Amino acid sequence: MSETADVLVLGSGLAGLSVALAAARFADVLVLTKKRDSDSNTNYAQGGIAAVFGSQDSFRDHARDTLRCGAGRCDPDVVRQVVREAPERVRELEALGVGFSRSGRGFALGREGGHSRRRIVHAADFTGRAVEQVLLDRVRDHPRVRLIEDRLAVDLILESRLRHRRRGGGRDACWGAYVLDRGTGHVAAVTARCTVLATGGCGKVYLYTSNPDVATGDGVAMAYRAGAPVQDLEFVQFHPTCLYHPRAKSFLLSEALRGEGAVLRTLDGTRFMPRVHRDAELAPRDVVARAIDREMKRRGDPYVTLDLSHLRPAVVRARFPNICAELERFGFDLTRDPIPVVPAAHYMCGGVRATLGGRTPIAGLLAIGETACTGLHGANRLASNSLLEALVGAHHATAEVARRLGEVARAPRAQRWSARGTRPALESVLFDHNWDAVRRIMWDLVGIVRTDARLAVAEARLSLMGAEIEHDFRRLRVTPDLVELRNIALVAQLIVRSARLRRESRGLHYNLDLPRPVRRFAGHSTILRRRKHR
Ligand code: SIN
């Protein structure tokens, strides 16, 4: 059955829920989420939200740290605006009911890598979860927001593909999405006057990631297929410290641990970061992740360790209750034991090219949060600037939504999803194989340290697999696995293409064959789908 709403929001993390709540002041909003409503990167964010509250801190310092981390690729205007608005947005979240940790009369402020000051507003070590729960409660209570689980968007509905196109050429417009109901397997057209992509990141493109299973780059893939430019996708951030344990899936050991004094050691107990960077364990993430990678390869060790045994146990337990409890399940005592850690894919700094308010070149299509590339993060995101971007982006996107609704009175009728000529897949083993193959190729060939030769091999293999998967998509009945596989295969190809376009090393993109930044190659790597004429 087809549905319609004023505003369609795809994704239920901080960005999606914030814009939904704000837009519900003047519109009917439908939020679709592909699994459970709390399955989002936001929910797993341990660190916090960077904002200037400290008496020694200033907007200038926060902006300077962001720009320095971004290695010459941030948009300074966007950085300054986000930094300036951060305190107000954080206070709004607190007013909604988020219980941030406090110290005396103000917020307790944590420290993370790349920050010259303490400025991370947090809720113990489960900030994302605290924020997500409050926003979900507000959304569930709101009469003008409907949130539906188990709905996976397959592709966007575009003006250019409507049978009865409206007059007037120019740029294309988005009128909602074709959405798969995971329960029934049925695909329906969900039309809307404004569609907001808030589908999060794409960590699942890599074999090892801190991200939950939902992070399959759906928004980037759909936007690219729809003809929106995607930008700077080579800048994949690897979090330096994920738990190394056969039973631990994607468990992050927050950078805040290093902010409070945790140190990294090789397996013989040697601390190695002080000889790599003057800020040692609090160097920017790209530096720390590369140093760990180098030590593991040099020594042939499968991991390094994170050590907090020199800190006061009571302080560690009070500040990191969630991490302590989780580690206990794996037999580790955070206050005493060296904890085995490895880097893992964590955050996509690139994305759909968009303004801070999410505007893309496709009318009626907004992209916000990790899905978007707004210019805040540049070539390397500063820790705890991601929830901040989602928050500030959602705030500005609300004005964009209002503007769009003022321009168009209703969405046109979309033709039904056609399953003509398709048949159910006879076996899923090929999907499973391709899932693993894409993620393995990306991990082995497009990881923390890249080379021209490895990127060329990755491109060739992914292009073959991409063609095969696209062929399957055309002839088989769509399933969630097929939709997500199609998306990770496409996003993987786009990451490799972006990486090959960048003829230098910068921020998170490190190529041994071109190991230094080169000013004349410093521009954005932008990829636009070539239009097929039909
Ligand atoms: C962390 O807690 O280390 C993650 C925070 C972030 O990615 O900004």
Boltz pocket constraint, residues with backbone or C-beta under 6 A from the ligand:
constraints:
  - pocket:
      binder: B
      contacts: [[A, 45], [A, 46], [A, 47], [A, 48], [A, 253], [A, 254], [A, 255], [A, 256], [A, 347], [A, 382], [A, 383], [A, 384], [A, 385], [A, 386]]
      max_distance: 6.0
